[in-house]
Amino acid sequence: MEVSNSPVTVVESGGKLQNPFAIEESQTTSAPKHSQSEEALKDIVCGSLAGIVGKYIEYPFDTVKVRLQSQPDHLPLQYTGPSDCFKKSLRRDGFFGIYRGISAPLVGAAVETSCLFFSYRLIQDAMKATTYPDVVSNPEKELPYSALLYCGAASGAFTSLFLTPIELVKCKMQVPLETSTGVRRPGIPSIIASIYRHQGLLGYWHGQFGTLIRETGGSAAWFGGYEGMKLSFKKLNHHAAPFKEDSLPIHQQLAAGAVAGMSYNFVFYPADTIKSRMQTEDIKQITGGKSTFGAVGRAIWKQHGLKGLYRGCGITVGRSIPSSAFIFTIYEELKKHWPEPRGI
């Protein structure tokens, strides 16, 4: 009997002949495109939801931090510390007053977190395709830790462009204006209109250099802290149970996220202090007419030293522990339980 080497064909109910190998080939070819769009959607949706939850957790602490940072230097300090600021803010504005202006930060949190995760993965893919092609061919191999730090820094620089205008409005909302007739609290539309009227379109990026420094270095520390803790936990887990699955349990994800948040906020905190001062105060009063990032930084250093640059740092690092822990954990869990696309 002679065996044919021709492709196997299958007869469907309609009488049409098909080659099953051709079907597999076409599906394989179209899969990467679908996979890329699916991953992008996951990053945007999961990152946005994680960022919104994290912002609700941290916002009261962020309000206190901004008010501490933006105290004028030509007047006696209004607050002696975080607890004093929190008590006075509660007494003056009530509980919901501490959440005043949260609408802009919620948008900012969704934009920031989704941009960070999306660009972080995208830059990793680019590095795998160019600098580390061996990682693509070997799924078990991962990018070196130094490359992950670079990816984190690049994603932070990208995100800062979207973040500065949102943070500018947020900071102006969080700090009430003291006038001769009392305290004035302008709304978001009036703040946006005022910025454009006085500074034009580029005015929305006032403080961009500070945001760029903070986000570039801070995101390297944020992702670096998380990835570093993940590697440590994986080694620990593998040593305890060599054949256990590679994914981390919830409590380890929370711990890794908490370390990431502390790293992000502490290392580049002075840049955030300078940025907040630039966005909430008449800079010319404290710099003699120069409104540059360096001039504001030198003025704060001259008046208060290193302590002035780290004013409000304790409460910021404290708020980042639960916030960042939940951001990473929610993001990872949402992606893990993302519904698989139905087959055609």
C-alpha positions in Angstrom: 0.0 0.0 0.0 1.3 3.4 -0.9 1.1 6.2 1.7 0.3 9.7 0.3 2.5 12.6 1.5 -0.1 15.2 0.4 -1.7 17.4 3.2 -4.7 15.8 5.0 -8.0 17.3 4.1 -11.2 17.4 6.1 -14.7 17.4 4.6 -17.1 19.7 6.4 -20.9 19.2 6.3 -21.2 21.8 3.5 -18.9 19.7 1.4 -16.0 22.3 1.6 -12.5 20.9 1.8 -10.2 22.4 4.4 -6.6 21.9 5.4 -6.4 21.8 9.2 -2.7 22.7 9.2 -3.6 25.8 7.2 -6.1 26.8 9.9 -3.5 26.4 12.6 -1.0 28.5 10.7 -3.4 31.4 10.2 -4.4 31.4 13.8 -0.8 31.4 14.9 0.0 34.4 12.6 -2.8 36.5 13.9 -2.3 35.7 17.6 0.5 38.1 18.4 -1.5 41.1 17.3 -4.5 40.1 19.4 -2.2 39.4 22.3 -0.6 42.9 22.1 -4.0 44.7 22.0 -5.3 42.4 24.8 -2.3 43.2 27.0 -2.6 46.9 26.3 -6.3 46.8 27.3 -5.4 44.9 30.5 -2.8 47.5 31.5 -5.1 50.4 31.0 -8.2 49.0 32.7 -6.5 47.2 35.6 -4.0 50.1 36.1 -6.8 52.6 36.1 -8.9 50.7 38.7 -5.9 50.0 40.9 -4.9 53.7 40.8 -8.4 54.9 41.7 -8.5 52.6 44.8 -5.1 53.7 45.8 -6.0 57.4 45.5 -9.0 57.0 47.8 -6.8 55.4 50.4 -4.0 58.0 50.3 -5.8 61.3 49.5 -6.4 62.6 53.1 -2.7 62.1 53.7 -1.8 63.8 50.5 -3.9 66.8 51.4 -2.0 67.1 54.7 1.3 66.7 52.8 0.6 69.4 50.3 -0.5 71.8 53.0 2.7 71.2 55.0 4.9 71.6 51.9 3.2 74.8 50.7 3.4 76.8 53.9 4.8 80.3 53.1 8.3 81.0 54.4 7.7 84.7 55.0 5.1 83.9 57.7 5.1 81.8 60.9 4.4 78.2 60.1 0.7 77.5 60.3 1.2 73.8 61.2 3.7 72.3 63.5 3.5 68.8 61.9 1.3 66.2 60.2 -1.0 65.6 63.2 -1.5 69.3 63.9 -2.3 69.9 60.2 -4.7 67.0 60.2 -6.6 68.3 63.3 -6.8 71.9 62.1 -7.9 70.8 58.6 -10.6 68.6 60.1 -11.8 71.4 62.4 -11.8 74.0 59.6 -13.0 71.9 56.6 -14.7 68.8 58.1 -14.1 65.2 56.9 -15.2 65.8 53.4 -13.0 68.9 53.2 -10.0 66.7 53.4 -11.2 65.0 50.2 -11.8 68.3 48.5 -10.5 68.4 45.0 -10.3 64.6 44.7 -12.0 64.5 41.3 -8.9 65.8 39.5 -6.6 63.4 41.4 -8.9 60.4 40.6 -8.4 61.2 37.0 -4.7 61.7 37.6 -4.4 58.4 39.5 -6.2 56.5 36.7 -4.0 58.2 34.0 -0.8 57.8 36.0 -1.1 54.2 37.0 -2.4 53.0 33.7 0.4 54.9 31.9 3.0 53.6 34.2 2.0 49.9 33.8 1.3 50.2 30.1 4.6 52.0 29.3 6.6 49.8 31.7 5.5 46.6 29.8 5.9 48.3 26.4 9.5 49.4 27.2 10.3 45.9 28.5 9.0 44.4 25.2 11.1 46.9 23.2 14.2 46.0 25.2 13.6 42.3 24.7 13.3 42.8 21.0 16.5 44.9 20.7 18.9 44.5 23.6 18.0 41.2 25.0 16.7 38.9 22.1 17.7 35.8 24.1 14.9 36.6 26.6 12.3 36.3 23.8 13.6 32.9 22.6 13.7 31.6 26.2 10.4 32.2 28.1 12.0 31.1 31.4 14.6 33.8 31.2 13.8 37.3 32.5 15.3 40.8 31.9 18.1 41.6 34.3 17.3 43.8 37.3 19.3 46.8 35.9 17.1 46.7 32.7 14.0 46.7 34.9 15.2 49.8 36.7 15.8 51.5 33.3 12.3 50.5 32.2 10.8 52.0 35.4 12.6 55.3 34.9 11.6 55.6 31.2 7.9 54.8 32.1 8.0 57.5 34.8 9.4 60.1 32.4 6.7 59.3 29.9 4.0 59.5 32.6 5.2 62.9 33.9 3.9 64.6 30.8 0.3 63.6 31.5 0.6 64.0 35.3 1.9 67.6 35.7 -1.3 69.4 34.6 -3.5 67.2 36.8 -1.2 67.7 39.8 -1.1 71.4 39.3 -4.9 71.7 39.6 -4.9 69.2 42.5 -2.4 71.2 44.5 -4.2 74.5 43.9 -7.5 72.8 45.1 -5.9 71.4 48.2 -4.4 74.7 49.5 -7.1 77.3 50.4 -6.4 80.9 49.4 -6.0 83.2 52.4 -7.5 86.6 51.6 -8.4 89.8 53.5 -12.0 88.7 53.4 -11.4 85.2 54.6 -10.6 81.8 53.0 -11.4 81.4 49.3 -11.8 78.0 47.7 -12.0 78.2 43.9 -13.4 75.3 42.0 -11.7 73.2 39.3 -13.1 75.1 36.3 -12.0 78.5 37.7 -8.5 77.1 38.5 -8.2 75.8 35.0 -9.4 79.1 33.5 -7.1 81.1 35.8 -4.0 79.1 34.8 -4.7 79.6 31.1 -5.6 83.3 31.5 -2.4 84.1 33.4 0.2 81.7 32.0 -1.3 80.3 28.7 -1.2 76.7 27.5 2.3 76.0 28.8 1.2 77.2 32.3 -0.4 73.8 32.8 3.1 72.3 32.8 4.4 74.7 35.5 6.5 72.5 37.7 7.1 69.9 34.9 10.8 69.6 35.7 10.1 68.7 39.3 7.5 66.1 38.2 9.9 64.7 35.7 12.7 64.2 38.2 10.3 62.8 40.8 8.6 60.4 38.3 11.8 59.3 36.5 13.8 58.5 39.6 10.7 57.6 41.7 9.3 55.2 39.2 12.7 53.5 38.9 12.6 53.1 42.7 8.9 52.1 42.6 9.2 49.3 40.0 12.7 48.5 41.3 11.5 48.0 44.9 8.6 45.9 43.7 10.6 43.7 41.3 13.4 43.4 43.9 11.1 42.2 46.6 9.4 39.8 44.1 12.7 38.2 43.3 13.6 37.9 47.0 10.2 36.3 47.8 10.5 33.9 44.8 13.9 32.7 45.9 12.6 32.3 49.5 9.5 30.4 48.2 11.6 28.2 45.9 14.0 27.3 48.7 11.0 26.4 51.0 9.1 24.5 48.3 11.0 23.9 45.1 8.1 22.6 43.0 5.6 25.2 44.1 4.1 27.6 41.5 5.9 30.8 40.7 3.2 33.3 41.5 3.3 35.1 44.9 0.7 34.8 47.6 -1.4 37.9 48.4 0.5 38.8 51.6 3.8 38.8 49.7 2.4 40.9 46.9 1.2 43.4 49.5 4.6 43.5 51.2 6.4 44.0 47.8 4.0 46.8 46.9 4.5 48.5 50.3 8.3 48.5 49.9 7.8 49.9 46.4 5.7 52.8 47.7 8.2 53.7 50.4 11.1 53.6 47.9 9.3 55.9 45.5 8.3 58.5 48.0 11.4 58.8 50.1 14.3 58.9 47.6 13.0 61.8 45.4 10.8 63.6 47.9 12.7 66.9 47.7 11.8 67.2 44.0 8.1 66.8 45.0 8.5 69.5 47.7 9.9 72.0 45.2 7.2 71.1 42.7 4.4 71.6 45.2 5.8 75.0 46.2 6.1 76.1 42.6 2.5 75.1 41.9 0.9 76.6 45.0 2.7 79.9 45.8 3.8 83.1 44.1 7.4 82.0 43.4 8.7 85.5 42.9 8.1 86.2 46.6 10.6 83.6 47.7 13.1 83.6 44.8 13.5 87.3 44.0 11.9 87.0 40.6 13.3 83.7 39.4 10.7 80.9 39.1 13.0 78.1 38.0 13.2 74.7 39.7 16.8 75.4 40.9 15.9 78.8 42.3 13.0 77.5 44.4 15.2 74.6 45.6 18.0 76.9 46.7 15.5 79.3 48.4 14.0 76.4 50.5 17.4 75.1 51.3 18.6 78.5 52.5 15.5 79.1 54.7 15.0 75.6 56.1 17.9 73.3 55.0 17.3 69.6 54.3 14.5 69.5 56.8 12.5 72.0 54.7 12.9 69.8 51.6 11.6 66.8 53.5 8.7 68.6 55.2 5.7 66.2 55.2 7.9 63.2 54.1 6.9 61.0 57.1 3.2 61.2 56.3 3.8 60.7 52.6 5.9 57.6 53.2 3.3 56.3 55.7 0.4 56.8 53.2 2.3 55.1 50.5 2.5 51.8 52.4 -1.2 50.8 52.1 -1.8 52.7 48.9 1.1 51.2 46.8 0.5 47.7 48.4 -3.1 47.7 47.1 -2.2 49.3 43.7 0.2 46.5 42.8 -1.9 43.7 44.4 -5.2 44.9 42.7 -3.4 45.3 39.4 -1.8 41.8 39.5 -5.0 40.1 40.7 -7.2 41.8 38.1 -4.8 40.8 35.3 -4.6 37.2 36.7 -8.4 36.9 36.7 -8.9 38.7 33.4 -11.5 36.7 31.3 -10.0 34.8 28.5 -11.3 35.7 25.0 -13.8 33.2 23.6 -12.6 31.2 20.6 -14.1 32.0 17.2 
